[in-house]
Amino acid sequence: MLNLTVNRTINLYPLSNYTFGTKDPLFEKDPSVEARFQRLRDEFDKIGQRRSVEGVLLVHEHNLPHVLLLQLGTAFFKLPGGELNPGEDEIEGLKRHMTETLGKQEGQSHDWEIEDTIGNWWRPNFEPPQYPYIPPHITKPKEHKRLFLVQLPDKAYFAVPKNYKLVAAPLFELYDNSQGYGPIISSLPQALSRYHLSNYKFDTKAPVPRKDPSLPANLLRLKNEYQLVGMRETVEAVILVHEHNQAHILLLQLSPTFYILPGGELEIDESESDGIRRYLNQYLSPNDETIDWKILDTVANWWRPNFEVDQYPYIPPHITKPKEHKRLLLVGLPEKAHLSIPNNCKLIAAPLLEVYNSDCYGRIISSLPQSISRFNFHLC
């Protein structure tokens, strides 16, 4: 079942609206990483999979979205949250951890507004690696971590434990920076890109459809059209199936090493839903049939800041007029369908564990495991 939040707006308030104080240190349960995994192993034998929750708190500074992170030492960053007690509700558990970490004082209630699930990560073994999917050979993951978006009020006081610093990290610093922040925090720009963050405002004008023999030709036409109609609007479809009880993404393979999601540029004044249906029928429907494509949700948004190859799941801070905006939409297939594939491409079903590889699939497609991890999949 899917929890749908199409084009949802999240209000961001200036960092300067918030007041920060200190309180007694908050120590980890375990003195070392080795001790933490030993406790995980011991508890798994008794109560099974560990459940943990973390909160994503957003503010803005210089009109740019920032994520609030707890910094321990010089190089370790984490989201506020922690382990759930046996039988504890996820929302109540997150509120408990948020209050323990950032609340004024112990025992005082705090009205945390939990907005939405933005990701799920699993630890398959008693080891550090975590993934935004359950690897196919794993039947009993050792830990499940759910990330929630927390809507902050316009003003608040945060009491930060003395052994931590509360820092506001801009999305562009987190993006693709797993070395500095780890795979979960560095994936937040992709996970958050599906939301409309209320301090983002820019002009949106859709251009004519793209028909180019090469990427350089596409970028040249983008430059020419931008002078006439402004920012290019594109849409792409994320279509999921399952095989061997594992979620797979349908991709169009244009060459041995080049893969795309079905979609393309919107025509002037064309709606996103009409445009994505037009492209899906063009790519996948038989000539004499129309498939009932169900547009379910926004998966992510990406922007091209310049007339160049690079795209990002946020608008870089120095960019006021992005050259292209791409929206990824989750599209549902009917239970049975006849798909007709153009002769110049192949339709493949790529498992999430394989897609999780930017070297092969590019940044947008390889980010899909993180972006769709917030959904609960029901295998039919």
N, C-alpha and C positions, 0 to 999 in steps of 0.2 A: 504494500500500500504506500502511496506517495502523499507526503504532506506538502501541498502546493502553495507557493508564495510567489506568484507571478508579479514582477516589477514592484517588489516591496520596497518601501522607503524606510530608511533608518535615519533618525535624527542624530547628528553629531554636533556637539557643543565645544566651544574653545577650551583648550587646556587651561587657560587662565581662569576659567569659571570655577575650577576645583581647588580646594585647599588640602594641603598635605601635612600630616603630623607624624609622630612616631609612637610606638608602643613597645612592649617587651618583645625580645627576640622570639621567632617562631622556628623551631628546629625540626629537621626531617626525622622520620621515625627510625631511619637506619643510618649508622655512622659511615657506611661506605656502599659503593655500588654492589660489591660482592655480597654484603649483608642484605641488601635490598632484594637481590635475586634469590638468595637462600630463603628469606622470609616468604617470597612469592611461591617458591617451590613447596615450602612447608604448608602454607595456607591452601594451595591448590589441592593438595592431597586431602584436606579436610572439608573445604567449602566450594571447591571448583574455581571457575574463572574469576579473576579479579575484575571488578568494575570501577572505573574512575571517570571523573568528569572535570572539565576545565572551562573557564569562562573567557570569552573574547570581549574586551571592553574597548570601545572606540571613542576617540576625541579628534578634534582637528586643530592644527596649528598652521598659521600662514595659509589657511584654506586647503590644507592637505590632510587626508585621513591618517591617523596614527593609532597604533595598537599599544595598549598599556601592558607592560611586561614587568615581571619581578626579576631583578638582577641580583645574583648571589656571586660575590667575588668579581673578577674582571671579565670573565668569559662565559658565564653560565646564565642563561635566561629561561624563564618558564612563565606559563600562564597560570593565573590563580586557580586553584582547584585541588583535587586530591582523590583519594580512594573513598568509595562508598562503604558504609557498614552493611553487613548481611541484611537483606530485605529492605534497605533504605531506598526511598524514591529518588530518582535522578535529580529532579528539580529541587527537592528539599535538601538533598545532599550537596548540590552545588551552592545553594543559598547558605548552607552551614559553613562550607569552606570559604566562601566569599566573605562572610562575616568574620570568621576566625582570622582571615588574612588581612582584610582591609577595613573591617568594621571598627567603630570608635572604641568599644570596650566589650569584654566578654559578657555574654548574657543579654546584651542589648540588641533588640530586633532591628533589622535593616530591610527596607523594602526593595529588594533586588527584582528587577523586571526581566525575566528570562524570555527572550524573543523567539529563538528559532534554533534548530539543530543545523550546524554548518559543516560538520564532518564527523566521521567515525574512523578510528584507527585500531588495529589489532596487533598484539604481540604474539606471534605464533609459538615462540619457545621461551625458555628461561634465559633470554639474552636481550641485549639492547635493541636490535632492529624492530621497528614497527612499520606497518603498511596500511594504506587506506582501503584494504580489501583483505579477505582471508585467503592465503595461498591455497591452491587446490589440493595439496597433499596434507593439509592440516584439518583435522576434524575437531580438535579441542584446543582453540586458542587459549593462551594462558592469561591474557588481559584484554579487555575491551575498553577503549577510551572514547567518550563522546564529547565533542566540542559544542558549546552553546554560545550563541550571540546574546550578550547582555546589553539591554538598552539603558544607558545612564540617564539620570535626570539632568536638568539644565545646570544644576549646581549641587555639589556634594562635598563632604569632608571624608578623606581617606586617612586612616591611621595605619602606617606602614611599619611592620616589624623592623627593629633596629638593625638586624643582620641582613636586611634586604634594601635595595633601592627600587623605587617605582619609576620606570623610564617609559617615555613615549617614543616608539619607533615608527618612522614613516613607512608606508607600504613599499616604496621603492627601495628602501634599505633591506627589507625582509626578503623581497622577491629574489628567488633563485640563489639564496644565500644560506644553504643548509650547513655549510661549514661554520658559519657564525652563529646560527640560531637553531640548527637541527631541522630535520625534514618536516616536522609538523608546523612549527611557527613559520618557516619559510614558505609553506604552501598557503598561508592565509590570504595573500593577495588574490590567488585564484579562487579560493572558497568564498571570499567576500565580493568578488567582482559581479556576482549576479544581482546584488542589491543596488538600489539607487540611494547613494549617500547624499543627504540633502544639501551639503555644501558644494556639490559638484554641479556646475551650470555651464553649459556650452551650447553653441549653435549646432543644430542638426538638420542638414539638408541632404536628401538622398540623390545620388547621381544615376546616370544611365547604366544598363548592365555591362558587365566586363566581358570582353571577348578578345583575348590577347594570346599570341603564340608563345610568349615567354614571360618570365617574371620582370625583366627589364622593360619590356613593352607595356606590361601592366602598370608598373610604377610611373612610366612616362605618361600614359593615358590618365592615371590618377592625378598627376601634376597638372595636366592640361584641363581636366574636368573640374578640378578644385577651383580654378579661377572662375569657372562659370556657375557651378551649382553648390560649391562648398563641400563639406565633409561627406565622404562616401559612407553609405550604410550597407552592411552585409549581414546575412543570416546564415547559420549552418545548423544542421540537425544532428542531434545525438540520439541514435536509435540503438536500443539494447535488446539482445536476445540471450538465451542461455544454452549452454552445451555442457554436458557432464556436470550439471548443477553449478556451473560457474558463469557469471555474467560476462558477456562479450559485447563489444561495440562494433557496429557495422561501419566499415570504411571502404571507400573507393580507392583502388590501387591503380594509378595511372602509369606507373613504370615499376621496375623491380625495387626501387628505393623511395618512391614518392607516393604518399597517401594523403587523402583529403576526406573531410566530412562532406556529405551532400549539402549543397547550398550555393549561394552566390550573392551578387549585388542586387539591391532593391531598385526597382524603377522609381522615377520621381513620383512622390505622393502614394506609393504602394505601401500597404500595411505590412508589418513583419509577418503576421500569420498568413496573409495571402501570398507573400513572397516565398516563404519557406514551403508552402504547399505547391506553389508553381514549380519550384526547383525539384522537390521530391517527385512530383509527377514527371518532370522532364528526365530525371535520372533513373527512376525506379519503377514507374507505372507502365504497364503494357500500353501500346499505342491506342487501343480502343477501350481502355478502362481508366477509371479514376479511383484511387484507393482513399479510404476515409482516414486520412492522417489526423491524429489527435495531438494537438499542441498542448503539452502538459505543464511546462514550467521553464523558467529561465535557468540555465545551468551556469553561465558565466558571461562576462563582457570583456572584450579585449579592444585595445586602441593602438593604432599606428600613429605615432607622434609626428613623423616626418615622411618624406617621399623615399623611404628606405624599407628594407626587409623587416626590421625589428618591430615586434608588437608586444604589448605589455597588458597585464590585467588591471591596470590603473592608468591614470593620466600622469605622466611625469611632471614634477613640480614646475619646470620651466616652460611647459607647453600650455598655451592658452587656446590654440585652435588645432586639435588633432585632425589628421588628414583622413583617417578611416576609423569607423566604429563597427565592431563585429559582435553580434549577439549570438550565443549558442543556446539553442532551444532543445529541451527534451521532448522527443516525439514518440508517441506510442503506436505500435503496430497492432492491427487486428489479430485475433487468434490465428487466423490463416490468411495468407495473401500470396498472390502470384506477382513476383518481382521480375521486371524485364530490365536487363543491364545493357548499357551501350557497348558496342563492339570494341571500343578503344579503351575499356577499363574492366577491372575485375571487382566484384563485391566480395570482401572477406570479412569474417567475424574474428576480431582480435580479442583475446582474453585480457582482462585488466592487468594481470601480472606482466604481460608482454608489452602492453601499451605504456606501462610505467617505465619508459625509456626514451628520454628526449633525444638521444643521439640518432635513434631510428625514426621516430615519428614526429619530431619537432615539439616545440614547447607547448603549443595549444593542445594537441591531441594527448601528449604525455601527461598533461595536468588533469585529464578527465577522471582518473581514479580518485584524486583528491576532491574534485568538484562534485562528483556524484556520490561520494561516500556518505553524505548526509541522508540519502534515501534508504528506506527499508525495502528490499526487493522481495516480491512474492513470486516464486517460480511456479508458473502454470504448467 
